[in-house]
Amino acid sequence: MAKPADIEADLTLEISGSDVTPDRFQRATAAFFDLLGEVGKGVAAKGEPLEWRVQVKQGSNLVGVLPGPRLSQATATGTRRVIVAGLEALQRAAEEPPGFSDRALLCLKRLIGTTPAHDEGDFTIAVWGQKVPVPISGSLADNVRELLNEAYTDQGSVEGHLRTVSEAGGFRIVLYEPLFGRPVRCDVPEHLMSNALTLFGKRVEVFGSISYRRDGEIARVRVEDLVPFPDDQQLPTHDQVRGILRANA
């Protein structure tokens, strides 16, 4: 593996080992550049050109990327941070990181696919954020595969407290289930985002297409509508419910 002193770009792909073939090198760099472009689209301002420059060090397998003349430093820095933080998060858990769209995850899966399975062969990949490497490890690969392994979908609804609203990498919200507090990622169409912002922090119910993993856990909800639950003070009291039941008896 390279040393921090070898790294000159803010974001660098390192491909190392004795089994680096031209095909693997080409596929790995193509997947990396596609990941860079996909994440960058969610960070860049509207209409900002995603213009990068490539830096290849002589005698090494280090491929660095630098912002081009028309790409702002803020976008370049933001893209690097989203990619590095996302890779670090995916090493820990099979939860989609902020700023990673489905297409970004597929790009990452392609990058992972260039590495040998079960440690067969001398070929490793790492992504450096400035001077800190993030290896493309087995746990990261397993978590990405689990995220993309949706078993079936069904129409339905999910309720929870709306505590996250994000536009990075696509419009989405995150609900936290009332019973166990598990996060549920929800993809939201743009025309519902203003409604989601007004409901931030409240208990809501979302309706749409629900994707489930093989273990039955919800992978995501593609939201078609969302509505607030009534405030506690708007709900009938116990005595009022008893009165309603007696009146209808």
C-alpha positions in Angstrom: 0.0 0.0 0.0 1.1 3.6 -0.7 2.3 5.8 2.1 0.6 9.2 3.0 3.6 11.0 1.5 2.9 9.4 -1.9 -0.6 10.9 -2.0 -0.9 14.3 -3.7 -4.5 14.6 -4.7 -7.5 15.1 -2.4 -9.1 11.9 -3.7 -7.0 9.0 -5.0 -7.7 5.5 -6.2 -5.0 3.0 -5.3 -4.8 -0.3 -7.2 -2.0 -2.6 -6.0 -0.8 -6.1 -6.1 0.9 -8.5 -8.4 -2.3 -9.6 -10.2 -3.2 -6.2 -11.6 -4.2 -7.0 -15.2 -5.0 -4.4 -17.9 -8.6 -5.5 -17.8 -9.0 -5.2 -14.0 -7.2 -1.8 -14.0 -9.5 -0.5 -16.7 -12.7 -1.7 -15.1 -11.7 -0.4 -11.7 -10.8 3.0 -12.9 -14.0 3.2 -15.0 -16.2 2.3 -12.0 -14.3 4.8 -9.8 -14.8 7.6 -12.2 -18.5 6.7 -12.6 -18.9 6.8 -8.8 -17.1 10.2 -8.7 -19.5 11.5 -11.3 -22.7 10.1 -9.7 -21.9 11.4 -6.3 -20.7 14.7 -7.7 -24.1 15.3 -9.4 -25.7 15.4 -6.0 -23.2 17.8 -4.6 -22.7 20.3 -7.5 -24.8 23.3 -7.9 -27.5 23.2 -10.7 -25.8 23.6 -14.0 -22.2 23.4 -12.6 -20.0 21.3 -15.0 -18.5 18.3 -13.3 -15.0 18.8 -14.7 -12.2 16.8 -13.2 -8.5 16.3 -14.0 -6.6 13.0 -13.6 -3.2 12.7 -12.0 -1.3 9.5 -12.5 2.1 9.1 -10.7 4.9 7.6 -12.7 5.9 4.1 -11.3 2.8 3.7 -9.2 -0.8 2.5 -9.4 -2.2 5.7 -7.9 -4.9 7.6 -9.8 -5.6 11.0 -8.3 -8.5 13.3 -9.3 -8.3 17.1 -9.1 -11.0 19.7 -9.8 -10.9 21.2 -13.3 -10.9 24.9 -14.0 -14.7 25.2 -14.0 -15.4 23.0 -11.0 -15.6 24.9 -7.7 -13.4 23.9 -4.8 -16.6 23.5 -2.6 -18.0 20.9 -5.0 -14.7 19.0 -5.2 -14.3 19.0 -1.4 -17.9 18.1 -0.9 -17.7 15.2 -3.3 -14.6 13.9 -1.7 -16.2 14.1 1.8 -19.4 12.3 0.7 -17.4 9.5 -1.0 -15.0 8.9 1.9 -17.6 9.2 4.6 -19.9 6.8 2.6 -17.2 4.2 2.2 -16.3 4.4 5.9 -20.0 4.0 6.8 -20.4 1.1 4.5 -17.6 -0.7 6.3 -19.6 -0.6 9.5 -23.2 -1.3 8.4 -25.5 -2.1 5.4 -27.1 1.3 5.5 -27.2 3.6 2.5 -24.9 6.6 3.3 -26.1 10.2 2.7 -25.3 11.3 -0.9 -25.2 7.8 -2.3 -28.0 7.2 -4.9 -28.9 3.7 -6.2 -26.7 4.4 -9.2 -23.8 5.4 -7.0 -24.1 2.1 -5.1 -24.2 0.2 -8.4 -21.0 2.0 -9.4 -19.4 1.0 -6.1 -20.6 -2.6 -6.7 -18.8 -2.6 -10.1 -15.6 -1.4 -8.4 -15.9 -4.1 -5.8 -16.5 -6.6 -8.5 -13.0 -6.1 -9.9 -11.4 -7.5 -6.7 -10.9 -11.3 -6.4 -13.4 -13.2 -4.2 -12.3 -14.9 -0.9 -8.8 -13.2 -1.0 -7.9 -15.1 -4.2 -5.0 -13.4 -5.9 -2.9 -10.4 -5.0 -5.1 -7.5 -6.0 -6.3 -4.8 -3.6 -8.1 -1.4 -3.9 -8.2 1.5 -1.6 -9.7 5.0 -1.9 -7.7 7.8 -0.3 -9.3 10.9 1.1 -6.4 13.2 1.2 -3.8 11.2 3.4 -6.2 8.6 4.8 -7.0 5.3 3.0 -10.3 3.5 3.0 -9.7 -0.1 1.8 -12.4 -1.8 -0.2 -12.7 -4.5 2.4 -14.8 -7.7 2.5 -17.2 -6.2 5.1 -17.8 -3.2 2.8 -18.4 -5.5 -0.1 -20.9 -7.6 1.9 -22.8 -4.5 3.1 -23.1 -3.1 -0.5 -24.4 -6.4 -1.8 -26.9 -6.6 1.1 -28.1 -3.1 0.4 -28.7 -3.9 -3.3 -30.3 -7.3 -2.5 -34.0 -6.4 -2.4 -36.1 -9.6 -2.4 -39.6 -8.3 -3.3 -41.8 -5.2 -3.3 -45.4 -4.5 -2.2 -47.7 -1.6 -1.9 -48.3 -0.5 1.6 -47.7 2.2 4.3 -45.1 2.8 7.0 -45.4 5.1 10.0 -42.7 6.8 12.1 -41.1 10.0 13.2 -39.7 12.1 10.3 -36.2 13.1 11.5 -34.1 13.4 8.4 -34.7 15.3 5.1 -32.1 15.2 2.4 -31.6 16.3 -1.2 -28.1 14.9 -1.6 -28.1 12.2 -4.2 -31.8 12.4 -4.6 -34.8 13.5 -2.5 -35.3 11.4 0.5 -36.5 11.3 4.1 -35.8 8.9 7.0 -38.6 7.8 9.3 -37.8 6.1 12.7 -40.3 3.4 13.7 -42.2 4.1 16.9 -41.6 0.6 18.4 -37.9 -0.2 17.8 -36.6 3.2 16.5 -35.2 1.6 13.3 -34.6 4.0 10.4 -36.6 3.5 7.2 -35.2 5.2 4.1 -37.9 6.8 1.9 -37.4 8.1 -1.6 -39.6 11.1 -2.1 -40.7 12.8 -5.4 -39.7 16.4 -5.6 -43.2 17.7 -5.5 -43.7 16.2 -2.0 -40.5 17.7 -0.5 -42.1 20.9 0.7 -44.7 18.9 2.5 -42.0 16.7 4.1 -40.2 19.8 5.3 -43.3 21.1 7.1 -43.7 17.7 8.7 -40.1 17.5 10.0 -40.0 16.1 13.5 -43.6 14.9 13.5 -45.1 11.5 13.3 -46.2 10.7 9.7 -47.5 7.9 7.6 -46.1 7.3 4.1 -47.8 5.3 1.3 -46.1 3.7 -1.7 -44.0 0.8 -3.0 -42.1 -0.9 -0.2 -39.0 -2.9 -1.0 -38.1 -5.7 1.4 -34.9 -7.6 2.0 -34.8 -11.4 2.2 -35.0 -11.2 6.0 -38.2 -9.3 5.8 -36.7 -5.9 6.8 -37.7 -2.9 4.9 -35.0 -1.8 2.5 -36.7 1.4 1.2 -40.1 3.0 0.5 -40.7 4.8 -2.8 -43.2 7.3 -1.5 -46.4 8.3 -3.4 -48.0 10.2 -0.6 -47.3 11.2 3.1 -49.8 12.4 5.7 -49.3 13.6 9.3 -50.7 11.8 12.3 -53.0 14.0 14.4 -51.4 15.6 17.4 -52.0 13.9 20.7 -54.4 16.6 21.9 -56.5 16.1 18.7 -57.0 12.4 19.5 -60.1 11.4 21.5 -59.6 10.6 25.2 -60.4 7.2 26.7 -63.7 8.5 28.1 -64.6 10.0 24.7 -63.9 6.6 23.0 -66.1 4.8 25.5 -68.9 7.4 24.9 -68.6 6.9 21.1 -68.9 3.1 21.6 -71.9 3.4 23.8 -73.6 5.7 21.4 -73.1 3.3 18.6 -74.1 0.2 20.6 
